[in-house]
Amino acid sequence: MHFININNFLISRIEVYDIKARKKVTVKNTQPDLMKNGSWEIKGTSLETGILLFKIVGRNKPKISQSRFE
């Protein structure tokens, strides 16, 4: 299980709206990415449809770790 620290909030899973499935789904293989405007996003693959999804998380880089104690 991956834990993501976004603005001092610890999240164990990311839910993103999947347009193809027309509902919120959890994503796997999450990784942070920097956009052109300086904001950070989290990219991942949908567990339901397998398409690439992303969620904009703000100006601070999210920290992805294997343990909630890191």
trRosetta pair geometry for C-beta under 8 A, 3 or more apart (Angstrom, degrees):
i j d omega theta_ij theta_ji phi_ij phi_ji
1 12 6.0 -6 170 -169 121 100
1 13 7.7 -68 -156 -64 98 87
1 66 7.8 109 76 -161 52 57
2 12 7.6 139 84 -165 48 51
2 13 7.9 101 65 -93 81 54
2 30 6.1 -167 93 46 156 116
2 64 5.6 -5 -177 -169 119 98
2 65 7.2 144 -159 73 70 31
2 66 6.6 -52 -109 -101 59 45
3 10 5.8 -9 -176 -169 112 96
3 11 7.1 149 -162 75 60 42
3 12 5.6 -31 -105 -105 74 59
3 64 7.4 154 79 -154 44 50
3 65 5.4 -26 64 67 94 83
3 66 7.4 42 18 138 90 6
3 67 6.9 -48 19 106 131 17
3 68 4.7 153 -86 -90 166 68
3 70 7.7 150 69 43 123 99
4 10 7.5 145 75 -157 42 47
4 11 4.7 -27 65 65 94 97
4 12 7.8 178 20 -87 77 11
4 14 6.4 22 20 -57 154 106
4 30 6.7 -57 -71 120 133 151
4 42 7.0 14 -145 -107 154 151
4 62 5.4 5 -173 173 100 124
4 63 7.1 155 -156 79 50 48
4 64 5.2 -15 -101 -100 79 74
4 65 8.0 163 -85 21 34 65
5 8 7.0 9 -175 -101 96 21
5 9 7.2 152 -154 70 52 39
5 10 5.7 -20 -98 -98 73 65
5 11 7.7 175 -82 19 25 76
5 62 6.4 161 74 -163 54 69
5 63 4.2 -3 48 55 110 100
5 64 7.9 -153 18 -69 72 31
5 65 7.3 25 -11 7 106 108
6 9 5.5 -28 70 60 76 93
6 11 6.2 3 15 2 108 123
6 57 5.0 -103 -136 -168 128 125
6 58 7.2 121 -172 26 100 116
6 60 7.6 138 -157 84 58 106
6 62 4.8 -21 -88 -111 81 106
7 57 7.8 -165 -14 167 100 94
7 58 6.3 33 -50 48 121 157
7 60 5.9 125 -78 51 73 137
10 68 6.0 72 -177 -147 143 98
11 14 6.4 72 132 -77 133 67
12 68 7.6 -32 -89 -82 94 116
13 26 5.0 -24 171 -137 123 121
14 26 6.7 118 73 -150 51 67
14 27 5.2 -31 82 39 106 105
14 30 5.8 111 16 -97 137 145
14 42 5.9 -130 -123 110 166 147
14 44 6.5 140 72 9 132 154
14 55 6.2 -156 -179 21 123 147
15 24 4.6 37 169 169 111 115
15 25 6.8 168 -148 83 73 19
15 26 5.7 -47 -93 -87 67 60
15 27 7.8 166 -108 -5 22 83
16 24 6.7 164 81 -147 19 74
16 25 6.7 -32 63 62 69 69
16 27 5.5 26 15 -36 120 122
16 44 7.2 158 4 57 142 111
16 46 7.6 -110 73 -92 110 87
16 53 4.6 144 105 149 146 134
16 54 7.2 153 -141 84 153 11
16 55 4.9 -131 -101 -57 110 111
17 23 7.4 -129 -141 142 67 17
17 24 5.4 -48 -89 -90 57 68
17 25 8.0 96 -137 15 18 72
18 21 4.0 31 98 34 124 107
18 22 7.3 -52 92 -6 76 21
18 23 6.5 -4 50 64 94 52
18 24 7.2 130 6 -128 80 19
18 25 4.6 10 -15 14 130 120
18 46 5.0 82 -107 -119 133 141
18 48 6.2 168 72 55 172 122
18 49 6.0 156 -180 15 137 124
18 51 7.2 129 -149 56 102 110
18 53 6.1 -71 -96 -85 77 140
19 22 7.0 23 -171 -77 32 53
20 46 7.5 178 51 55 116 171
20 49 4.5 100 91 -127 133 170
20 51 5.8 111 2 7 143 143
21 25 5.8 58 62 -39 155 131
21 46 6.9 -178 -11 -178 130 144
21 48 4.7 48 -87 103 149 145
21 49 5.3 -144 -46 -33 101 118
25 46 5.2 54 94 -151 142 94
25 47 5.8 -157 169 43 114 87
25 48 4.8 -108 -122 0 150 117
25 49 7.7 167 16 7 171 89
25 53 7.8 162 69 -21 104 166
26 47 5.5 15 75 1 82 131
27 30 5.8 98 106 -75 110 94
27 42 7.7 147 75 128 147 106
27 44 3.0 96 154 105 128 135
27 45 6.2 134 -161 59 84 33
27 46 6.1 -50 -106 -88 76 41
27 47 7.0 -157 -110 -23 25 84
27 53 5.5 -131 -96 66 129 119
28 44 6.0 150 61 -176 25 109
28 45 5.4 -36 63 64 81 91
28 47 5.8 93 -17 -75 107 89
29 44 5.5 150 76 -142 65 74
29 45 5.2 32 44 12 117 105
30 42 5.3 -1 -164 179 106 110
30 43 7.1 153 -147 79 53 42
30 44 4.2 -26 -90 -79 67 120
30 64 6.2 -175 103 -116 105 144
31 42 7.2 153 73 -155 27 65
31 43 5.7 -24 62 61 80 91
31 44 7.3 146 14 -76 63 70
31 64 7.1 -95 -114 13 42 161
32 40 5.7 -16 -165 -171 106 115
32 41 7.3 144 -155 79 57 39
32 42 5.9 -40 -96 -99 57 67
32 43 7.9 133 -127 15 9 78
32 57 7.9 -71 -123 37 96 137
32 61 6.0 79 167 -164 158 82
32 62 5.0 -178 -90 56 124 93
32 64 6.6 -166 -23 -15 99 114
33 40 7.1 142 73 -159 40 65
33 41 5.3 -28 66 67 92 88
33 42 7.4 145 17 -107 82 19
33 43 5.2 34 -5 -12 131 115
33 54 7.4 -60 46 -131 127 128
34 38 7.3 -19 -170 -139 98 29
34 39 7.8 155 -154 85 58 33
34 40 5.9 -39 -100 -102 59 69
34 41 8.0 159 -98 22 14 76
34 61 7.7 -35 -78 -101 97 97
35 38 7.1 -41 75 30 78 19
35 39 5.1 -5 43 65 119 79
35 40 7.3 -171 4 -97 86 17
35 41 5.8 67 -41 -9 109 113
35 56 7.7 -19 -17 -115 145 99
38 59 6.5 10 131 -129 96 86
39 56 5.8 11 144 -157 133 106
39 57 7.8 159 172 59 92 52
39 58 6.4 -108 -150 176 92 14
39 59 5.9 -66 -111 -83 64 54
40 56 7.6 130 88 -157 45 58
40 57 5.3 -41 94 63 95 97
40 58 6.3 -6 45 71 93 47
40 59 7.0 108 2 -152 91 10
40 60 6.9 -69 15 86 136 32
40 61 5.4 154 -85 -108 154 48
40 62 6.1 177 132 -5 141 85
41 54 4.7 27 162 176 127 117
41 55 6.3 161 -160 79 80 36
41 56 5.0 -44 -100 -98 91 53
41 57 6.4 147 -117 7 32 83
42 54 6.5 163 80 -153 44 67
42 55 5.1 -9 53 56 95 91
42 57 5.8 58 -17 -27 99 127
42 62 6.1 -17 -71 41 109 155
43 52 6.5 -8 -169 -171 102 99
43 53 7.3 157 -153 86 55 44
43 54 4.7 -26 -97 -97 67 95
44 52 7.7 158 87 -151 26 58
44 53 5.9 -25 70 66 74 88
44 54 7.4 140 20 -92 64 48
45 50 6.2 -6 180 -153 107 45
45 51 7.3 170 -149 85 68 20
45 52 6.2 -42 -98 -97 65 52
45 53 7.2 128 -125 19 15 85
46 49 4.7 12 96 48 139 80
46 50 6.0 -69 69 -16 87 14
46 51 5.3 16 18 49 122 67
46 52 7.9 -120 -8 -63 86 7
46 53 5.3 87 -56 -17 91 124
57 60 7.8 -80 123 68 98 72
57 62 5.3 10 105 -48 161 122
63 70 7.7 -145 147 112 124 105
65 68 7.6 150 88 -84 114 24
65 70 4.0 -153 -167 63 159 137
66 70 7.4 71 49 -9 62 140
67 70 5.0 106 70 -20 93 98
